[in-house]
């Protein structure tokens, strides 16, 4: 019988401790790429450090934020990375070039960001103040506030009875 089929962890040597650590500041958020080979770490110093698990080293350091990075999200193909920061910006990075592909300034600090998996790239950013915003990162860098549930209910008539009470 194949020993790996019986107990897949028995024939693999696992480390007792992790010996590597991030030397570029305190990590505030983390995101793996789709294949799990790259780990992006947003730091309190405003950098995005990309760690390569194959080489066990830093693949790229992206600088462009002026405050703590609070949210990260990879594109499906792993070529782009969106980062949101306390400095009120969302940046779409071209990871291979190590350069900014698009940047959007917002009204409040960004707490989190989520990116559409494919081009054309759009992102949703949650803000410290106000509702989330939908960002079009490729066409004119526009930002549109997403309506709150209460606003949707009042405009569509949902959530209230015929007599006007909720």
C-alpha positions in Angstrom: 0.0 0.0 0.0 1.2 3.5 -0.7 2.3 5.2 2.5 1.3 8.7 1.3 -2.3 7.5 0.7 -2.5 6.1 4.3 -1.1 9.2 6.0 -0.1 12.1 3.7 1.6 13.9 6.6 3.7 11.0 7.7 6.1 11.0 4.8 6.4 14.8 4.5 8.7 16.6 6.9 7.0 19.6 8.3 8.9 22.4 10.1 8.6 22.7 13.8 8.8 26.5 13.6 8.6 29.1 10.9 12.0 30.6 10.6 11.2 33.5 8.2 9.6 36.7 9.2 8.6 40.0 7.5 11.5 42.4 7.8 9.6 45.4 6.3 7.4 46.4 9.2 4.3 45.2 10.8 1.8 43.4 8.6 -1.7 44.8 8.8 -3.4 42.7 6.1 -2.5 39.6 4.0 -3.7 38.0 0.8 -2.5 35.0 -1.2 -2.6 34.9 -4.9 -4.8 32.3 -6.6 -2.1 29.6 -6.8 -0.9 30.2 -3.3 2.7 30.9 -4.3 2.7 34.6 -3.5 1.7 36.3 -0.3 1.0 40.1 -0.4 1.4 41.8 3.0 0.2 45.3 3.6 2.3 47.1 6.2 1.6 49.8 8.8 4.3 51.8 7.0 2.3 52.0 3.8 4.3 49.4 1.8 3.0 46.2 0.1 5.5 43.4 0.4 5.1 40.4 -1.9 6.6 37.2 -0.5 7.5 34.4 -2.9 7.0 31.0 -1.3 9.0 29.1 -4.0 12.2 31.2 -3.5 11.4 32.0 0.2 12.2 35.6 -0.4 10.8 39.0 -1.1 9.7 39.2 -4.8 8.7 42.8 -4.8 8.1 45.8 -2.6 5.4 48.2 -3.7 5.6 51.8 -2.4 2.9 54.4 -3.0 0.7 54.7 0.1 1.4 57.3 2.8 -0.3 55.4 5.6 -1.2 51.9 6.8 -2.4 49.5 4.1 -5.7 48.0 5.3 -6.9 45.8 2.4 -5.5 43.7 -0.4 -7.0 41.7 -3.2 -5.4 39.9 -6.2 -6.8 39.7 -9.7 -7.6 36.2 -11.0 -4.5 36.0 -13.2 -2.2 37.3 -10.5 -0.9 40.2 -12.6 -2.6 42.9 -10.6 -3.1 43.6 -7.0 -5.5 46.2 -5.4 -4.5 47.8 -2.1 -6.5 50.2 0.0 -5.0 52.5 2.7 -5.7 54.7 5.6 -4.3 57.6 3.3 -7.7 57.5 1.5 -6.4 55.8 -1.7 -7.0 52.6 -3.6 -4.1 51.6 -5.9 -4.2 49.0 -8.6 -0.7 47.6 -9.0 0.9 46.0 -12.0 2.8 43.4 -10.0 5.3 42.4 -12.8 6.3 46.0 -13.5 6.1 47.0 -9.9 4.2 50.1 -10.9 0.9 51.8 -10.4 -1.7 50.8 -13.0 -4.4 53.0 -11.6 -5.0 55.1 -8.5 -8.2 56.5 -6.9 -8.4 59.0 -4.1 -11.5 58.7 -1.9 -13.3 60.8 0.8 -12.3 58.7 3.8 -9.8 56.1 4.9 -10.1 52.7 3.2 -10.7 49.8 5.5 -10.9 47.0 2.9 -10.9 46.4 -0.8 -12.2 43.7 -3.1 -11.3 43.5 -6.8 -13.2 41.9 -9.7 -11.3 38.9 -10.9 -11.0 39.9 -14.6 -10.6 43.0 -16.7 -12.2 45.6 -16.8 -11.1 46.0 -13.2 -13.6 47.4 -10.7 -13.2 47.4 -7.0 -15.4 47.8 -3.9 -13.9 49.7 -1.1 -15.2 49.9 2.5 -14.6 53.3 4.1 -14.1 54.4 7.7 -16.9 56.9 7.2 -19.9 56.5 4.9 -21.1 53.6 2.6 -18.9 51.4 0.5 -17.9 52.8 -2.9 -17.7 51.1 -6.3 -14.6 52.1 -8.2 -14.0 51.8 -11.9 -10.2 51.6 -12.1 -9.9 51.5 -15.8 -12.3 54.0 -17.3 -11.8 57.5 -15.9 -11.1 56.4 -12.3 -14.7 57.0 -11.2 -16.1 56.3 -7.8 -19.8 55.7 -7.1 -21.4 55.3 -3.7 -23.2 52.1 -3.2 -26.8 52.6 -1.9 -27.5 51.4 1.6 -30.3 48.9 2.2 -32.5 51.5 3.8 -32.2 53.7 0.7 -33.1 50.8 -1.6 -36.1 50.0 0.6 -37.4 53.6 0.5 -37.1 53.9 -3.3 -38.5 50.5 -4.2 -41.2 50.3 -1.6 -39.8 47.0 -0.3 -39.8 46.4 3.4 -43.0 48.3 4.1 -46.7 47.2 4.3 -49.6 48.7 2.4 -50.6 50.9 5.3 -47.1 52.5 5.4 -45.8 50.8 8.5 -42.8 48.7 8.5 
